[in-house]
Amino acid sequence: MILHEIETSSRESIEKIQLQRLKTVVEKVAQRVPFYKKKFESANFSPEMLTSLEDLEALPCTEKQDLRNHYPFGLFAVPQSELVRVHASSGTSGKPTVVGYTQKDIEMWGEIVARAIALGGGEPGNFLHNAYGYGLFTGGLGLHYGSEQLGMVTVPVSGGNTQRQIMLIEDFKPQVICGTPSYILNIAETMEEMGKDPRNTSLKYGIFGAEPWSEEMRKTLEEKLGIKACDIYGLSEVIGPGVASECHEAQAGLHVAEDHFYVEVIDPDTLKPVPDGEEGELVFTSLTKEAFPVIRYRTGDIASLTKEKCSCGRTTVRMSRVKGRIDDMLIINGVNVFPSQIEHCLLAVPELAPHYQIQILQKRTLKVLELHVEMNEEYFTMIGADPISDSVYQLEQRIQSLLKSQCLISMEVRVHRQKQSLVLKARQ
Ligand code: DLL
């Protein structure tokens, strides 16, 4: 179901709209956000110089660090009285990256997520089982508003309590399910363990994202659940889910909501744009966002673009699946984790030596993080010859709760004796 005429417009009309909107947003941030004003001045760039979309390349990119430097609201382009919502994603220093929305932003977001759900097979009147987490993470509320805007009956289950999710799927009979691919696989496998056949539900379509997944994973999910599974992409800095989404007809790349976001792919080393079809780092510029517009935001995500018309009839540019990231960010069951964030917490623990190792273990369909750290010499001497003592256990528990409260990360912590045979990564 095609919801908006932009989805099938000619390239010229799409680019004409983009250029008009780009000029407006660039002028607005130059006036309202001191960070961009300074950035434009130092690049000798003034908004009137924008005569084509390519002229944007003259501007330096914006990075996650810029957002951190202006924590929490320093890059907002409207007064707080115009905001209706904030969301946030995890950050390296324990401080999240904060983004804001006006009422119009929320409506626009709902519109593009409605489009994404329609792309993935959802229709008005269908039930949508939403297993993305609700909260500061954009997944739950993002899909929720889009589903309502499409006219679907939205079941706001959020993540967790898998047996209850299964009961609701059986009783409410949704046609569409949304969530991280790893969690949805967990639901399917739990059904199998309960002696139920996951192919026997009412589900027809799945809209999965927020973490990298593969074609093999798609095949597994489709076979296990008897559904069509589509990829949905987004990041809170740009808006949340719905920046790009796959169509169930072709399942051949994610259609970018080009009337709201201008996408580029750049070489992460030279920062120059790469030709269509070549992989590089995705960079997005907001075209319509009011509260928190970003100009040339480097996502850290690796993908390629194609402007070829899709067999579903849509003409919007498509991005490939995200192939990986250029930084060290890990995405564990949909939660973004920077090793440097963990490092920051560990530095505050006086009993530890400056080495740690993060292990990602696959336990059934979910990933589990294990953190291995070394005690330092003083602590080792203090506890004496028995490293399996109560005090080590208490130290492990303390580090575990520190990580949980400061970084929102759940991990198993193991404190090892000094110079143990583990090949531990040096912190510095
Ligand atoms: O993950 C938004 C989202 C929610 C997308 C629900 C899709 C569904 P953040 O928490 O800010 O926002 O994390 C954004 O997650 O830069 C990618 O590295 C990764 N990511 C998001 N979607 C995909 C996907 C949400 N479909 C970061 N494939 C992004 C691979 C994805 N990686």
Residues whose N, C-alpha, C, O or C-beta is under 5 A from the ligand:
A	BS01	DLL	S89 T138 G139 F208 G209 A210 E211 P212 W213 D231 I232 Y233 G234 L235 S236 E237 G240 P241 T299 D301 V322 G334
